[in-house]
Amino acid sequence: MRDWRYWLAEQRGTLIAVAIFIAMFIIYISNHQAGLTANVVNTAANKGTLLALVAMAQALVVITAGIDLSVGTIFVLTNCVASYVITGNPFETAAGVALVLLVGLLCGAINGAIVIYGRLQPIVATIGSGAVFFGVALMLRPLPGGTVNETLADAMTGRIFGFMPASLLMLAAIVAVIWVPFRRSVIGRAAYAAGSSEAAAYMSGVPIRRGKFAAYVLAGLLAGIGGLFLTFFTYSGQASTSSASTYTLFSIAAVVLGGVSLYGGKGSAVGAIFGAFAFRTIGDLMFVFDLDALWQPLFQGVILLLAVSFGAIGLLQVRNRLEWFR
Amino acid sequence: MERITGRMPRFLRRADPAVATAFACIVLLLLIGSLYSSSFLSLDYLLLQLKVASFLGIIATGMMLVILLGQIDLSVPWVIGMGAMMACAAAAYGPLGTALAVPFGVLCGLALGLINGVGVAYLRIPSMIVTLATNAVAQGLMIVYTGGFAPRDTATDAMRWLATGALIPGVPNAVLVWALVGGAMVFVLTRTGFGRAVYGIGNSERAAYLSGMSTRRVTMIAFAVSGALAAFGGVLLAGYASKAAQAMGDAYLLPAIAAVVLGGTSILGGRGSYLGTVAGVILITLLQSILSVMQLPEAGRQIIYGAVIIAMLLLYGRAPASR
């Protein structure tokens, strides 16, 4: 009887993100010149998937009460690696994909090792590691270029049965293969426990180190998958500072919109996905309203500021003022 | 260990190990640099480095105040840009505008910092996300203002004089400005109630609140000061380059945070000294200078820069093992 209430309370952030996304998408579609066509949906899905993957990566780390300021650079680094290795016959292509994912995993493992075993604060540790990852990316691709197996790229960014965007199916598969098992495992619970109260989790004998490490490693992997998809969309690799910093910042915004608490222990990667889609749709609203593209950054910023300010409504429900300070 | 520390002079015994290590690293960097080129230890070179460091130093001063509270200010990049562009823009409005260019630029940064402060202190939004949003807003405003092109206004003579002139022969004005800002910050942090409140809030905002401090006002003011100092840094940078540029502040966010943290200030707040921040700023500037003198490609510089920051933090910035 009461079960659904607990479920509702637990998933509140995610459900709000879904609601924001649906509302924004309806406004977007109803004002779009072409309306709800398969093409419009496919483009929106492809753009959203890129951010959604990076946002999932960020969500995993944020859940452990950490932050990963290097997700954008891992995303760019794997993009540069992918622009070299994903070519040739199917076997070579598959090996290339595996290599790209391995690079992502490795980056995540480096972050995890520095933060957990090096005992550095995540925010400064990932600033440093991000600089290293970006340096490697620059070394690989000082100038934009490269190729990718176009058959695979088109299959990943096209449509299945004429209407279903392949990228959305891939995203669902990634959630099913990576997120769901993680969430249900002891290690995933340990990551949540470490985020909500590290001291209590430690006292209860929860394997917090393993949990946090797994979160960082999987975050690297997800950012790597994001880089892979970027290569599929652009057919090339580019070590761009602006896309690294934009994706890092947008991933934090998407995670917050998606109901993941920056204090850790609350929210889910699924929420982050919807947060990412909502954020992308908000950014694209400018185009359907025919406003000058110059106004887009300001518009996005103001919306973000308003969205986070809404979170302040919760303050009114606080009975004890001490709850304000945590 | 006891015997060794007992024999050391008093000022060394009292020194924070992190600050001492940071200064040791500076000496080490200078030695490495002098192996490369003998001009590294010349007075001219050192003064030039100090001049370059003073821009980062002023920006890091504001960042340190916020980090001492246990918060972070990610809006620094575009507040720098806004301060620079607005100061240059004011110069286009006749003599009055020229006279008020510097205060106007700083005031714009103060206003944005105030928004950050209200968001963090009164609305209780995590500082990381508020400052991220105001950074986006500042960027948006500047892009709308400039139309996406490089701004055409140029810096006023006063801005150029502040950044490149020399009131005392041989000592660049920028260094004097940093010394003034730094001196004021040391005074505020160590001699005033506001400074004690900042450390108190950084340690435990609840305890500070219960002991009757107006923690929210202090937090708000700290963010406003950080915004104003970042904008001031931008004004000086515009004076240095004689004009503002798009994204000119992007290169200062991470070095500012790194400088504060390398100087031994805890990113969790409540602990740290201004001397450490000075050491961190000089350290970062020297590191960047040496990497550019070595004529490495940008990729190699990034890798070494990141690796050195992590290595130094592993050396002395680690959290305690037991809990």
Interface residues (C-beta under 8 A of the other chain):
Chain A: I67 I114 G118 R119 L120 Q121 I123 V124 A125 I127 G128 S129 G130 A131 V132 F133 F134 G135 V136 A137 L138 M139 P142 E198 A199 Y202 T241 S245 L249 I252 A253 V256 L262 Y263 L294 W295 Q296 P297 L298 F299 Q300 G301 V302 L304 L305 V308 S309 G311 A312 L315 R321 L322 W324 F325 R326
Chain B: I72 L74 G119 L123 R124 I125 P126 M128 I129 V130 L132 A133 T134 N135 A136 V137 A138 Q139 G140 L141 I143 V144 G147 G148 E205 R206 Y209 L210 T215 D250 L254 I257 A258 V261 I267 L268 P297 E298 A299 G300 R301 Q302 I303 I304 Y305 G306 A307 I309 I310 L313 L314 G317 R318 A319 P320 A321 R323
